[in-house]
Amino acid sequence: MLCSSGKSLFGAGAAPGSELGGKPEQSIGGNWAIYYTGNGATPALYRSITENGLHYIFRMQPNGKAMATLTINNMVEMAKAANLPIKRVAMMHEDGNFGTTMGNHVEAFGAKLGYTMVQRIPYSLKSPDFTAELSKVKASKPDLLVISGYYGDSKIIAETASKLRIGVHALVGLANAAYSNPKFIADNRELTEQLFDGNYWHNPQSARAKAVFAAYEKRFNSTLTSHGVQAYTVIYVIKDALERGGSVDRDKLRDALARTNLTDHILPQDAIKFDDTGENVNASPALLQVQNGKPIVVGPARFAEGKPVFPVPKWHG
């Protein structure tokens, strides 16, 4: 079982739409398990997927800790380069497992990077208005506002932050379902311009990525999505393991996957390789910013296709 988005994974007994995450709810036998989450959060973020001794699970994407800490580190390094060190961070996140996980990591990482979390506001996805919450954020005078949420709530937060002239250097999505979503950007051009997001992406400097995107565009007359990038990479890793292992025997395939050291890939990271728990040890999000209606990679610098706009003037009014 090789986990990308965590949805519809191989394994007997998985119900349609069931997801891998949280804690094991149904044992399949041996070292296999099927996990379920009830809140729709992206289970690929949960570290517990690889912490239960399941011999046949490998995760391609960055887990929650990597997603949070690497995104914030990229922002901090970018701010240093602009001579605007990040000292005060506010965060709003949905109050389910996904948002809480991200919030915990951002808060814990502050001591290492030297920032203080001046506001941390969990919220219900059913909230129709965030004026009160964002007024508290504005009063705390943060350098960054970090948002882990979904489509509708993230839109309301960005709209309200703009109306309040929230006063931050940047709004930063963290595994956000909206801020680097092409449809969201197309539907909200003015609002989304210069939003940041730390999320799954491809390496725009990769020759293989350019070829894959061109081939996909030619065949399907559409652009490969970030989820498609992960799906392609999972199959590509399995192909590599099958060729090296020379067998479809599950134990031989599992051992070949464990020995993976794949450098010719399309992700914004070093070689794809797995530790003893099945984690992709170099898995990393890209730091994206919407510029001219398009999400582009602005960090880490070696993968960047453009320079970041930072600070973002519009949040100061």
C-alpha positions in Angstrom: 0.0 0.0 0.0 1.6 3.3 -1.1 -0.2 6.3 0.2 -0.5 9.5 -1.8 -3.6 11.5 -1.0 -4.7 8.8 1.4 -8.0 8.4 -0.4 -9.2 5.1 -1.9 -6.1 3.2 -1.0 -5.5 -0.4 -2.0 -6.7 -2.9 0.7 -9.6 -5.2 1.1 -12.5 -3.9 3.2 -12.1 -0.2 2.4 -15.5 1.3 2.0 -16.0 3.7 -1.0 -14.7 7.1 0.0 -13.0 5.8 3.1 -9.7 7.5 4.0 -6.5 6.5 5.7 -5.7 8.5 8.8 -6.3 8.9 12.5 -6.1 5.5 14.2 -6.7 2.0 12.8 -10.3 1.0 12.8 -10.3 -2.3 11.0 -7.5 -4.8 10.9 -7.0 -6.6 7.6 -4.4 -9.1 8.6 -0.7 -9.2 9.1 0.6 -5.7 9.1 -2.2 -4.2 7.1 -4.9 -1.9 8.3 -7.5 0.4 6.9 -7.9 3.8 8.5 -11.0 6.0 8.4 -11.5 9.7 9.1 -14.9 11.2 9.5 -14.1 14.9 8.9 -12.7 14.8 5.4 -9.3 16.1 6.4 -6.4 15.1 4.2 -5.1 12.0 6.0 -1.8 12.0 4.2 -0.8 14.7 6.8 -1.3 12.4 9.8 1.9 11.0 11.2 0.0 8.1 12.7 -0.3 6.4 9.3 3.3 5.3 9.5 3.5 5.0 13.3 1.7 1.7 13.7 4.3 -0.7 12.4 2.4 -1.4 9.2 5.0 -3.1 7.0 3.4 -2.4 3.6 2.6 1.3 3.9 4.8 4.0 2.3 3.8 7.7 2.2 4.9 9.9 -0.6 3.6 13.3 0.6 5.0 15.3 3.5 3.3 14.5 6.8 1.7 17.2 9.0 4.9 18.1 10.8 6.9 18.4 7.5 4.1 20.4 5.8 3.9 22.9 8.7 7.5 23.3 9.7 8.9 23.5 6.2 6.3 26.0 5.0 6.9 28.3 8.0 10.7 27.9 7.6 10.4 28.9 3.9 8.4 32.0 4.9 10.9 32.9 7.7 13.9 32.6 5.3 12.1 34.6 2.7 11.3 37.3 5.3 15.0 37.4 6.4 16.1 38.0 2.8 13.7 41.0 2.7 15.1 42.3 6.0 11.7 41.8 7.7 12.2 39.0 10.3 9.1 37.2 11.4 8.6 37.7 15.2 4.8 37.5 15.6 2.6 34.9 14.0 -1.2 34.5 14.2 -3.0 31.4 13.0 -6.6 30.5 12.2 -7.5 26.9 11.5 -10.6 24.8 11.2 -11.2 22.9 14.5 -11.0 19.3 13.2 -8.0 17.0 13.1 -6.5 18.6 10.1 -6.5 22.2 11.4 -5.6 21.2 14.9 -2.6 19.2 13.7 -1.3 22.1 11.7 -1.9 24.5 14.5 0.0 22.3 17.0 3.0 22.1 14.7 3.1 25.8 13.9 2.9 26.7 17.6 5.5 24.2 18.7 7.9 25.3 15.9 8.0 28.9 17.2 10.6 28.3 19.8 13.0 27.0 17.3 12.5 29.8 14.7 12.2 32.6 17.2 8.6 33.7 16.7 5.7 34.0 19.1 2.2 32.8 18.3 0.2 35.9 19.3 -3.2 34.5 18.3 -4.3 30.9 17.6 -8.0 30.8 16.7 -9.7 27.4 15.9 -13.0 27.9 14.2 -16.0 25.9 13.0 -16.4 25.3 9.3 -20.1 26.3 9.8 -19.1 29.8 10.8 -20.7 32.4 8.4 -18.6 35.3 9.5 -15.0 35.8 10.9 -15.1 39.5 11.7 -14.7 39.1 15.4 -11.9 36.6 15.1 -10.0 38.7 12.6 -10.4 41.8 14.7 -8.6 40.0 17.4 -5.9 39.0 15.0 -5.5 42.6 13.8 -5.3 43.9 17.4 -2.4 41.4 18.1 -0.3 43.0 15.3 1.2 39.8 13.8 3.7 39.7 11.0 2.0 36.7 9.3 -1.5 35.3 9.4 -1.4 31.6 8.7 -4.6 29.8 7.6 -5.3 26.1 7.5 -8.8 25.5 6.2 -11.0 24.5 3.3 -12.6 26.3 0.3 -15.5 28.3 1.6 -14.1 29.3 5.0 -10.7 30.3 3.5 -12.5 32.6 1.1 -14.5 34.3 3.9 -11.3 34.8 5.9 -9.4 36.3 3.0 -12.3 38.6 2.1 -12.7 39.8 5.7 -9.0 40.3 6.2 -9.0 42.5 3.2 -11.9 44.6 4.4 -10.3 45.0 7.8 -6.9 45.9 6.3 -5.5 43.2 8.6 -2.0 44.8 8.6 0.1 41.7 8.2 3.0 41.3 5.8 1.3 38.2 4.2 -1.6 35.8 4.4 -0.2 32.3 4.2 -2.2 29.2 3.5 -0.9 26.0 5.1 -2.1 22.9 3.2 -5.0 25.2 2.3 -7.7 23.9 0.1 -8.3 27.2 -1.6 -5.3 29.6 -1.8 -3.4 27.7 -4.6 -6.4 26.1 -6.1 -6.7 27.2 -9.8 -10.5 27.3 -9.7 -10.5 29.4 -6.5 -8.0 31.8 -8.1 -9.9 32.0 -11.4 -13.1 32.8 -9.5 -11.5 35.3 -7.1 -8.8 37.0 -9.1 -8.4 40.3 -7.1 -8.8 38.6 -3.8 -6.2 35.9 -4.4 -3.5 38.0 -5.9 -0.2 37.6 -3.9 -1.7 35.1 -1.5 0.9 32.5 -0.3 0.3 28.8 0.2 2.5 26.0 1.4 1.2 22.9 -0.4 1.8 19.8 -2.5 3.2 20.8 -5.9 5.6 19.8 -8.7 9.1 21.0 -9.3 8.8 23.6 -12.2 12.6 23.3 -12.8 12.4 19.5 -13.5 12.8 18.5 -17.2 10.7 15.4 -16.5 7.9 17.5 -14.9 7.8 19.8 -18.0 7.5 16.7 -20.2 4.8 15.1 -18.1 2.8 18.3 -18.0 3.1 18.7 -21.8 2.1 15.1 -22.4 -0.9 15.4 -20.1 -2.0 18.6 -21.8 -1.8 17.0 -25.2 -3.7 14.0 -24.2 -6.4 15.4 -22.0 -6.5 19.1 -23.1 -6.3 20.2 -19.4 -3.5 21.0 -16.9 -2.3 18.3 -14.6 -3.4 19.1 -11.0 -1.4 18.9 -7.8 -3.3 15.7 -6.9 -2.4 14.4 -10.3 1.2 15.1 -9.7 1.1 12.9 -6.6 -0.8 10.2 -8.3 1.7 10.1 -11.2 4.6 10.0 -8.8 3.1 7.1 -6.8 2.8 5.0 -10.0 6.2 6.1 -11.2 7.7 4.9 -7.9 5.9 1.6 -8.1 7.1 1.2 -11.7 10.7 1.8 -10.5 10.4 -0.7 -7.7 8.9 -3.4 -10.0 11.7 -2.9 -12.5 14.4 -3.1 -9.8 12.8 -6.0 -7.9 12.0 -8.0 -11.0 8.9 -9.5 -9.4 5.3 -8.9 -8.6 5.7 -10.9 -5.4 4.4 -8.6 -2.6 7.3 -9.1 -0.3 9.9 -8.6 -3.0 8.0 -5.5 -4.2 7.8 -4.2 -0.7 11.6 -4.7 -0.2 12.2 -2.9 -3.5 10.1 0.0 -2.5 12.0 0.2 0.8 15.3 0.5 -1.2 13.9 3.3 -3.4 16.4 6.1 -4.1 14.8 7.9 -7.0 16.3 11.1 -8.2 14.6 11.6 -11.6 11.1 12.6 -10.5 8.8 15.7 -10.6 8.5 16.7 -7.0 10.1 19.7 -5.2 12.5 17.6 -3.1 15.7 15.7 -3.2 15.7 11.9 -3.9 12.5 9.9 -3.1 13.5 7.4 -0.4 11.8 5.9 2.6 12.8 5.4 6.2 12.0 2.3 8.2 8.5 3.5 8.9 7.7 4.2 5.3 8.0 8.0 5.3 9.4 9.7 2.3 12.3 11.3 4.2 12.8 14.2 1.8 9.1 15.0 1.2 8.6 18.7 1.1 5.8 21.2 0.2 6.5 24.1 -2.2 5.9 27.7 -1.2 3.5 29.1 -3.7 2.4 32.7 -4.4 -0.4 33.8 -6.7 1.1 36.2 -9.2 -0.9 37.5 -12.2 -3.6 35.0 -11.5 -1.4 31.9 -11.4 0.2 30.0 -8.5 3.9 29.9 -8.9 6.7 28.4 -6.8 8.7 31.1 -5.0 10.4 28.8 -2.5 12.6 27.0 -1.7 14.9 29.1 -3.9 16.3 26.2 -5.9 12.9 25.2 -7.2 11.5 28.8 -7.6 10.1 30.0 -10.9 9.7 33.6 -9.7 10.6 36.0 -7.0 8.1 36.5 -4.1 6.3 39.7 -3.5 6.9 40.3 0.2 5.7 42.2 2.1 2.3 42.2 0.4 1.1 45.9 0.4 -2.6 45.2 0.0 -3.0 43.8 3.5 -1.9 47.1 5.0 -4.6 49.0 3.0 
